Amino acid sequence: MPSLTELVRAHTDLDDEDVAWLQMLLADWQIIADLSFADLVLWLPDRAGSGFWAGAQMRPTTGPTAYVDDLVGAFVPAGRRPLLDSAYERERVAREGDPEWRDDIPVRVEAIPVRRGERILAVIGRNTNLLGVRTPSRLELSYLQTATDLTQMIAGGHFPIPGQRSDHADSPRVGDGFVRIDAGGRVTYASPNALSVYRRLGLQADLTGLNLADATRALVPPKRRPDEETLSAVLGGRMPRDTEIGDGDTVLIVRAIPLRPEGEHLGALVLLRDVTDLRRRDRELVTKDATIREIHHRVKNNLQTVAALLRLQARRIDVPEGRAALEEAVRRVGSIAIVHDTLSQNFDETVDFDEVADRLRVMVTEVSSPDAPVETRRDGTFGTITAEVATPLAMVLTEVLQNAVEHGFREGPGALVVSVRRWGERLLVRIEDDGVGLPAGFDPAESTSLGLSIVRTLVESELGGRLEMGPRPGGGTRVLLDLPA
């Protein structure tokens, strides 16, 4: 299914600012569809004037659909639907007296021009399924009147309101709580759901007839509501935005859309949503994330303590082999501590492994002989890696780097390069040094080295990858790691 932008570029003369205006409209037209109990279709005029293209479609959640099939991308020739032609040419809302029949369903059709400035950009087709129509309730009449006001604003170029998009991902919907207020901010109608929201705040009376801002001010303590100017402007229906208020036990989002069908302010649509449970879950997630980060921080501290104890013990051992073994253990514990230190600073269980790899390079080269300093660098990026992969990969990198420093640069200084690239779903890591190279007849598969055994086990078993080791062209050693990305 093509996107709105693709259809505009392929078939119309609308510019980027026109598209931005239409996208602002589409961001809120679920509200209009629900208030109208009708399907909405955005029809874009073809640049050749030969008809209209369906650029977007929205079905109501408050009533039956008039369109079972998706229409986006469909073309209607000029003259096929006279209401579209009339609304576009006369620049005013066009209505059909008799309903259309589609698949044995009567459908009332209206065409609403979408104005921006002095131009008509498109036409909205509003299609209402009339099957089972009955005498509307007061709720439905309030919905329909508000929908009519909004469509007149669209035709007059007063809606959407620039900059009025909600700041909340959990912005209120029509069914969450609907309030209609007059130009003075007094409630003329409140849906049962809206009244229930205010009941949870402690309201004992009916909302109808009350000044919404004053009623809210009496129920919500100052520290739980926005500043007075914002509260009065939003709940008075003059500021097109949303705000969050609560009394400590109940939290709700309030969103106001000023209504100016003829250009003059006559009131507002106010939508309410009780987000108490959502905020409680948000707090639980924040607490959980903080707990996980604290655990990683404590694990890192404990590992550093273990490493310090091993380092102290190594200094007391006179046997060179024993001291070397403990120093290797210190580096292995340190590499795991670095991963946990990075995780303790993140808000999820992923690691920017470039930082880890760079810290490991510094840690390993610090033990190189002053007479034979080793320069290291990283080419490419590891990217973000999950914690389950980061720990074994850090240990593998530590072992390979340490092996290169200890055995590759006995005769003088050298360079060590870690090259990384992603190839499809694979992560390719190449570690090269320009040292003395591998001993004659060396076979990695037959080696009894503890470090190499650790590397092979982690790469093949833990990471599900492949390990290769061999001479580097021009001298030195090359280690290749082929891992799932």
C-alpha positions in Angstrom: 0.0 0.0 0.0 1.6 3.3 -1.0 2.2 6.1 1.6 0.6 9.5 1.4 4.0 11.1 0.5 4.5 8.6 -2.4 1.0 9.3 -3.8 1.4 13.0 -3.5 4.7 13.0 -5.4 3.5 10.6 -8.0 0.1 12.1 -8.8 -0.3 15.7 -7.5 1.3 19.2 -7.5 1.2 19.5 -3.7 4.5 20.7 -2.1 6.2 19.7 1.1 4.3 22.3 3.2 1.0 21.0 1.9 2.0 17.4 2.8 3.0 18.6 6.3 -0.5 20.2 6.7 -2.2 17.0 5.6 -0.1 14.9 7.9 -1.1 17.1 10.8 -4.7 16.5 9.8 -4.3 12.8 9.6 -2.6 12.7 13.0 -6.0 13.6 14.6 -8.6 12.4 12.2 -9.3 9.3 14.2 -11.1 11.8 16.5 -13.2 13.1 13.6 -14.0 9.6 12.4 -15.1 8.5 15.9 -17.2 11.7 16.5 -18.8 11.3 13.1 -19.5 7.5 13.4 -18.2 7.5 9.8 -15.4 6.3 7.6 -13.0 9.1 6.3 -11.2 8.9 3.0 -8.7 11.6 2.0 -9.0 12.2 -1.8 -6.0 13.9 -3.5 -6.6 15.9 -6.8 -4.7 14.5 -9.7 -2.3 17.0 -11.2 -3.9 16.6 -14.6 -7.4 17.3 -13.2 -8.7 14.0 -14.3 -9.9 12.8 -10.9 -8.9 12.0 -7.3 -6.5 9.5 -5.6 -7.3 8.0 -2.3 -4.4 9.0 -0.1 -5.5 7.8 3.4 -8.4 6.1 5.1 -9.7 5.9 8.6 -12.5 3.8 10.1 -14.5 4.7 13.2 -14.2 2.8 16.5 -17.7 4.1 17.5 -19.8 2.6 14.7 -19.9 0.2 11.7 -17.6 0.8 8.8 -18.9 1.8 5.4 -15.9 0.4 3.6 -14.7 -3.1 4.2 -12.0 -2.9 1.6 -8.9 -0.6 1.7 -9.1 2.3 -0.7 -5.6 3.8 -0.4 -4.1 4.1 -3.9 -7.4 3.8 -5.7 -8.3 6.3 -8.4 -11.7 7.9 -9.0 -12.1 9.6 -12.4 -13.7 13.1 -12.5 -17.5 12.8 -12.7 -17.6 9.4 -11.1 -18.4 10.9 -7.7 -19.9 14.3 -8.2 -19.7 15.3 -4.5 -15.9 15.2 -4.6 -15.9 17.4 -7.7 -18.4 19.8 -6.2 -16.6 20.2 -2.9 -13.2 20.7 -4.6 -14.5 23.2 -7.2 -17.0 25.2 -5.0 -14.6 25.0 -1.9 -17.4 24.2 0.5 -18.9 21.1 2.1 -21.1 19.1 -0.3 -23.9 16.7 0.9 -26.0 14.2 -0.9 -29.7 14.1 -0.2 -30.3 10.4 -0.8 -27.9 7.8 0.5 -25.7 5.6 -1.7 -26.1 1.8 -1.6 -23.0 -0.3 -1.3 -23.3 -4.0 -0.9 -27.0 -3.6 0.2 -25.9 -1.0 2.8 -27.2 2.6 2.8 -24.4 5.1 3.1 -24.7 8.8 3.7 -21.9 10.6 1.9 -20.4 14.1 2.5 -17.4 15.8 0.9 -15.4 18.2 2.9 -12.7 20.4 1.2 -9.4 20.6 3.1 -8.2 24.2 3.0 -4.8 25.6 3.7 -4.6 29.4 3.3 -6.2 30.3 0.0 -6.0 26.8 -1.6 -7.9 23.6 -1.4 -5.4 20.7 -1.0 -7.7 17.7 -1.0 -11.2 16.5 -0.2 -12.3 14.3 2.7 -15.1 11.9 2.0 -17.2 11.2 5.1 -19.2 8.0 4.7 -21.7 6.9 7.3 -23.1 3.4 7.4 -26.9 4.0 8.0 -27.8 0.3 8.6 -29.6 0.1 11.9 -29.8 3.8 12.4 -32.0 4.7 15.4 -32.9 7.9 17.3 -29.6 9.3 18.5 -28.8 9.7 22.2 -27.6 12.9 23.7 -24.1 11.5 23.6 -24.3 10.8 19.9 -25.9 14.2 19.2 -23.0 15.9 21.1 -20.5 13.8 19.1 -22.1 14.7 15.8 -22.3 18.4 16.5 -18.7 18.5 17.5 -17.7 16.6 14.3 -19.7 19.1 12.3 -17.8 22.0 13.9 -14.4 20.3 13.2 -15.3 19.6 9.5 -16.3 23.3 9.1 -13.0 24.3 10.6 -11.3 22.0 8.1 -13.2 23.6 5.2 -12.4 27.0 6.5 -8.6 26.3 7.0 -8.8 26.5 10.8 -8.0 22.9 11.5 -5.6 21.3 12.0 -4.2 23.8 14.5 -0.4 24.2 13.9 1.6 23.0 17.0 -1.4 21.5 18.7 -0.3 17.8 18.5 -0.4 15.9 21.8 2.9 15.5 23.7 1.8 12.2 25.1 1.9 8.8 23.4 -1.2 7.9 25.4 -3.2 10.9 24.3 -7.0 10.7 25.1 -9.4 9.2 22.6 -13.0 10.1 22.1 -14.3 7.0 24.0 -12.1 7.7 27.0 -14.0 10.8 28.1 -15.7 13.5 26.1 -16.5 17.0 27.4 -18.0 19.9 25.5 -17.6 23.3 27.0 -18.9 26.7 25.8 -16.9 29.9 25.1 -16.8 30.7 28.9 -15.4 27.4 29.8 -18.6 25.9 31.3 -19.5 22.3 30.6 -22.5 21.9 28.3 -22.1 18.1 28.1 -20.0 15.4 29.7 -20.0 11.7 28.6 -20.5 9.0 31.2 -16.8 8.0 31.0 -15.7 11.6 31.5 -18.0 11.9 34.5 -16.5 8.7 35.9 -13.0 10.1 35.6 -14.0 13.2 37.6 -15.8 11.0 40.2 -12.4 9.3 40.8 -10.9 12.7 41.4 -13.6 13.2 44.1 -16.3 15.2 42.3 -19.7 14.7 44.0 -21.9 16.8 41.6 -22.6 16.6 37.9 -20.1 18.3 35.6 -22.7 20.0 33.4 -23.0 23.6 34.2 -19.7 23.8 36.1 -16.6 25.8 35.0 -14.3 23.0 34.1 -11.1 24.8 35.1 -12.6 25.8 38.5 -14.0 22.4 39.2 -10.6 20.8 38.4 -8.8 23.4 40.5 -10.9 22.5 43.5 -10.2 18.7 43.2 -6.5 18.7 42.3 -3.8 20.1 44.7 -1.5 22.8 43.2 1.6 20.5 43.2 -0.3 18.0 41.1 -1.4 20.3 38.3 0.2 22.6 35.8 0.8 26.3 36.3 -2.4 28.4 36.6 -2.0 29.9 33.1 -1.8 26.5 31.5 -4.6 25.0 33.6 -7.0 27.9 32.7 -6.1 28.0 29.1 -6.4 24.2 28.5 -9.4 23.5 30.6 -11.0 26.7 29.4 -10.6 25.4 25.9 -8.4 28.2 24.5 -5.1 26.4 24.3 -4.9 23.6 21.8 -2.7 21.1 23.7 -2.8 18.6 26.5 -1.7 18.5 30.1 -1.5 15.9 32.9 -3.1 16.4 36.2 -3.9 14.2 39.3 -4.6 14.2 43.0 -1.9 11.7 44.0 -4.2 8.6 43.6 -5.7 9.3 40.2 -3.8 10.7 37.1 -5.4 11.9 34.0 -4.5 13.5 30.7 -6.7 16.4 29.5 -6.6 17.5 25.9 -8.4 20.5 24.5 -9.2 21.3 20.9 -10.7 24.8 20.5 -13.8 25.0 18.2 -14.0 27.9 15.8 -16.2 26.6 12.9 -16.9 30.2 11.7 -13.5 31.6 12.8 -14.8 32.8 16.1 -14.2 30.9 19.3 -17.5 29.2 20.5 -16.1 26.6 22.9 -13.9 23.5 22.9 -13.8 19.7 22.7 -12.0 18.4 25.8 -10.9 14.8 25.9 -10.0 13.0 29.2 -8.1 9.8 29.8 -7.5 8.1 33.2 -3.8 7.0 33.0 -3.4 6.0 36.6 -2.6 2.4 35.8 -0.2 3.4 33.0 1.7 5.7 35.2 1.9 3.1 37.9 3.4 0.7 35.4 5.8 3.4 34.2 7.0 3.8 37.8 7.4 0.1 38.2 9.5 -0.1 35.0 11.6 2.8 36.1 12.1 1.2 39.5 13.0 -2.1 37.8 15.5 -0.5 35.4 17.1 1.3 38.4 17.3 -2.0 40.3 18.9 -3.8 37.3 21.4 -1.0 36.8 22.2 -1.1 40.6 22.8 -4.9 40.4 25.2 -4.4 37.5 27.0 -1.7 39.4 27.3 -3.9 42.5 28.5 -6.9 40.4 31.1 -4.6 38.8 32.3 -3.5 42.2 32.5 -7.1 43.5 34.4 -8.2 40.4 36.8 -5.3 40.9 37.3 -6.4 44.5 38.0 -10.0 43.4 40.5 -8.7 40.8 42.2 -6.5 43.5 42.5 -9.5 45.8 44.0 -11.7 43.0 46.4 -8.9 42.2 47.6 -8.7 45.8 48.0 -12.5 45.9 50.0 -12.5 42.7 52.5 -10.0 44.2 53.1 -12.4 47.1 53.8 -15.4 44.9 57.5 -16.0 44.1 56.8 -18.7 41.4 56.6 -16.9 38.0 54.1 -19.4 36.6 51.7 -18.9 39.5 52.0 -15.1 39.3 51.3 -15.1 35.6 48.3 -17.3 36.1 46.8 -15.0 38.7 47.5 -12.0 36.5 45.7 -13.6 33.6 42.8 -14.3 36.0 42.8 -10.6 37.0 42.5 -9.5 33.4 39.6 -12.0 32.7 37.7 -10.8 35.7 38.4 -7.2 34.7 37.0 -7.7 31.2 33.7 -9.0 32.7 33.6 -6.0 35.1 33.9 -3.6 32.2 30.8 -5.1 30.6 28.8 -4.8 33.9 30.1 -1.2 34.4 28.7 -0.3 30.9 25.4 -2.0 31.6 25.1 -0.1 34.9 24.9 3.1 32.9 22.4 2.0 30.4 18.6 1.9 30.5 18.3 -1.5 28.8 20.2 -4.7 28.6 22.3 -3.7 25.6 25.9 -2.4 25.4 27.6 0.0 23.1 30.4 -2.5 22.5 32.8 0.1 20.9 33.3 1.6 24.4 33.9 -1.8 25.9 36.4 -2.8 23.2 38.3 0.5 23.5 38.6 0.0 27.3 39.8 -3.5 26.8 42.5 -2.4 24.4 43.8 0.1 27.0 43.6 -2.4 29.8 45.6 -5.1 27.9 48.3 -2.8 26.5 48.9 -1.3 30.0 50.8 -4.5 30.8 53.0 -4.4 27.8 56.7 -3.8 28.5 57.9 -0.1 28.5 60.7 -1.2 26.2 58.3 -2.6 23.7 55.2 -0.4 23.8 52.2 -1.6 21.8 50.0 0.8 19.9 46.4 -0.2 19.3 43.4 1.1 17.3 40.0 0.1 16.3 38.6 0.3 12.7 34.8 0.0 12.2 32.1 -0.3 14.8 30.6 -3.1 16.8 27.4 -1.2 17.4 24.9 -2.2 20.0 25.1 -5.7 21.4 23.0 -7.5 24.0 24.3 -8.3 27.4 24.2 -12.0 26.7 26.7 -11.6 23.8 28.7 -8.7 25.3 30.2 -10.7 28.2 31.6 -13.7 26.2 32.7 -11.4 23.4 34.6 -9.2 25.9 36.4 -12.3 27.3 37.3 -13.5 23.8 38.7 -10.0 22.8 40.7 -9.9 26.1 42.3 -13.3 25.5 43.2 -12.6 21.9 44.6 -9.1 22.7 46.5 -10.4 25.7 48.0 -13.3 23.7 49.2 -10.8 21.0 50.8 -8.5 23.6 52.5 -11.3 25.5 53.7 -13.4 22.6 53.8 -11.2 19.6 56.0 -8.3 20.7 58.9 -9.9 22.6 61.5 -8.3 20.3 60.3 -4.7 20.2 57.3 -2.3 19.8 54.5 -3.0 17.4 50.9 -2.3 16.4 47.7 -4.1 17.1 44.5 -3.4 15.0 41.0 -4.5 15.8 38.9 -4.3 12.6 35.1 -4.7 12.7 32.4 -4.8 10.1 28.8 -6.1 9.8 28.1 -8.3 6.8 24.4 -9.0 6.5 23.5 -10.8 9.7 27.1 -11.6 10.6 29.6 -9.6 12.7 33.2 -10.0 11.4 36.0 -9.2 13.7 39.7 -9.3 12.6 42.5 -8.8 15.2 46.0 -8.3 13.5 49.4 -7.6 14.9 52.8 -7.1 13.3 54.7 -9.1 15.9 56.8 -12.2 15.6 54.0 -14.3 14.3 53.0 -17.9 15.2 55.6 -20.6 16.0 56.6 -22.9 13.2 54.2 -25.8 13.0 51.6 -24.2 15.3 48.2 -25.7 15.0 45.4 -23.9 16.9 43.3 -27.0 17.0 46.1 -29.0 18.8 47.1 -26.2 21.2 46.7 -26.9 24.9 46.8 -23.2 25.8 44.2 -22.3 28.4 43.6 -18.9 26.8 43.0 -20.4 23.4 40.8 -23.1 24.8 38.7 -20.4 26.5 38.5 -18.4 23.2 37.5 -21.4 21.1 34.8 -22.6 23.6 33.2 -19.1 23.9 33.3 -18.4 20.2 31.9 -21.8 19.1 29.6 -22.7 22.0 28.5 -19.5 23.6 28.4 -17.2 20.6 27.7 -19.8 17.8 30.5 -18.4 15.7 33.7 -19.5 13.9 37.3 -18.9 14.9 40.3 -18.8 12.5 43.9 -18.1 13.4 46.9 -17.9 11.1 49.8 -15.8 9.9 49.2 -12.2 8.8 50.4 -11.3 5.3 53.6 -9.3 5.8 54.3 -10.8 9.2 52.6 -11.2 12.5 49.3 -13.0 13.4 45.7 -12.7 12.3 42.7 -13.9 14.2 39.3 -13.9 12.6 36.0 -14.1 14.4 32.8 -14.7 12.4 29.8 -14.3 14.7 26.0 -13.9 14.4 25.2 -10.2 14.5 
